[in-house]
Amino acid sequence: MLSFEDTVRLRHSPRAFLSTPLTDEQIHEVLQDAQLAPSNCNTQPWHVHIASGDTKRALTEAMLRNDELGQVTPDFSFDYADFYGDYFARSQEQAKQYYDVLGIAREDKDSRHQALLRNYAFFGAPHVAFLFMPSFGDNVRVAGDIGMYGQNFLLSLTARGYAGIPQTLLGFHADSVREILGVSDQYRLLFGISFGYEDPDARANQLRMDRIPLEQSVVFHK
Ligand SMILES: Cc1cc2nc3c(=O)[nH]c(=O)nc-3n(C[C@H](O)[C@H](O)[C@H](O)COP(=O)(O)O)c2cc1C
């Protein structure tokens, strides 16, 4: 297992996976790690559904069909237009660097859309975890708990030699996911994590996003 220092530095979001599946035991080890995440009042509000094989294929088909019909059913809003200032600039920079790595021109809308649709094929990953949550109040704190769980999950994958990518886009099809997985509509879908072994030869996986300097995020008060 990798050290924490190596794990946190090596983790990144791969967008191309090998088809090689993880064993049930390997997936359980990752889930045990994720389960140790902290949560408000130890409520442990994560409800996780893992899809592989035919179930995963059915999900891809449903999401692609929804996309063709222009149908989305997100439980929580997401709009680039809500970002502003530096946040908006960083989101633009991320998109630019991703399309540059793929060799897709800014004005090539069709290729950009095809690249976006790879989300719904889980970037070729053999497994996907859907992170559902109950609804409490304005949902901000429970979403924070799910974020803690998700990061444990991602770091565990990396430390153990696997890889995963969190995907808000999977939450755009919450109704289809609930229907296919038989999940009650009392649970809301925050995001999914596609996971497996990263494809080391894929262009998409050359991307490494920078981080801003600490001074722009942290203020020390003494
Ligand atoms: C909650 C969450 C949702 C995300 N959703 C998507 C997504 O739908 N599709 C995608 O390609 N990347 C998605 N990302 C990946 C981010 O683009 C990525 O984390 C960011 O650019 C930093 O890159 P890194 O993870 O490689 O360090 C998401 C990340 C987070 C934390």
The ligand as a Tripos MOL2 file, in Angstrom:
@<TRIPOS>MOLECULE
LIG
   31    33     1     0     0
SMALL
NO_CHARGES

@<TRIPOS>ATOM
      1 C1        -17.6680   16.0000   -6.8310 C.3       1 LIG1
      2 C2        -16.8910   15.9810   -8.1300 C.ar      1 LIG1
      3 C3        -17.5730   15.8030   -9.3210 C.ar      1 LIG1
      4 C4        -16.8730   15.7240  -10.5370 C.ar      1 LIG1
      5 N1        -17.5670   15.4830  -11.6920 N.ar      1 LIG1
      6 C5        -16.8980   15.2450  -12.8420 C.ar      1 LIG1
      7 C6        -17.6000   14.8160  -14.0070 C.ar      1 LIG1
      8 O1        -18.8340   14.6950  -14.0280 O.2       1 LIG1
      9 N2        -16.8730   14.5270  -15.1190 N.ar      1 LIG1
     10 C7        -15.5020   14.6480  -15.1520 C.ar      1 LIG1
     11 O2        -14.8990   14.3660  -16.1960 O.2       1 LIG1
     12 N3        -14.8110   15.0600  -14.0530 N.ar      1 LIG1
     13 C8        -15.4710   15.3330  -12.9070 C.ar      1 LIG1
     14 N4        -14.7760   15.6870  -11.7580 N.ar      1 LIG1
     15 C9        -13.3090   15.7050  -11.7800 C.3       1 LIG1
     16 C10       -12.7260   17.1170  -11.6910 C.3       1 LIG1
     17 O3        -12.7570   17.7230  -12.9670 O.3       1 LIG1
     18 C11       -11.2770   16.9900  -11.1640 C.3       1 LIG1
     19 O4        -11.3060   16.5120   -9.8480 O.3       1 LIG1
     20 C12       -10.5370   18.3280  -11.1650 C.3       1 LIG1
     21 O5        -10.3970   18.8300  -12.4780 O.3       1 LIG1
     22 C13        -9.1440   18.1870  -10.5280 C.3       1 LIG1
     23 O6         -8.4050   17.1880  -11.2170 O.3       1 LIG1
     24 P1         -7.8350   15.8980  -10.4730 P.3       1 LIG1
     25 O7         -8.9810   15.1780   -9.8250 O.co2     1 LIG1
     26 O8         -7.2250   15.0810  -11.6040 O.co2     1 LIG1
     27 O9         -6.8320   16.3480   -9.4700 O.co2     1 LIG1
     28 C14       -15.4630   15.8530  -10.5550 C.ar      1 LIG1
     29 C15       -14.7920   16.0790   -9.3350 C.ar      1 LIG1
     30 C16       -15.4940   16.1460   -8.1470 C.ar      1 LIG1
     31 C17       -14.7470   16.3540   -6.8490 C.3       1 LIG1
@<TRIPOS>BOND
     1     1     2 1
     2     2     3 ar
     3     2    30 ar
     4     3     4 ar
     5     4     5 ar
     6     4    28 ar
     7     5     6 ar
     8     6     7 ar
     9     6    13 1
    10     7     8 2
    11     7     9 ar
    12     9    10 ar
    13    10    11 2
    14    10    12 ar
    15    12    13 ar
    16    13    14 ar
    17    14    15 1
    18    14    28 ar
    19    15    16 1
    20    16    17 1
    21    16    18 1
    22    18    19 1
    23    18    20 1
    24    20    21 1
    25    20    22 1
    26    22    23 1
    27    23    24 1
    28    24    25 2
    29    24    26 1
    30    24    27 1
    31    28    29 ar
    32    29    30 ar
    33    30    31 1
@<TRIPOS>SUBSTRUCTURE
     1 LIG1         1 GROUP 0 **** ****
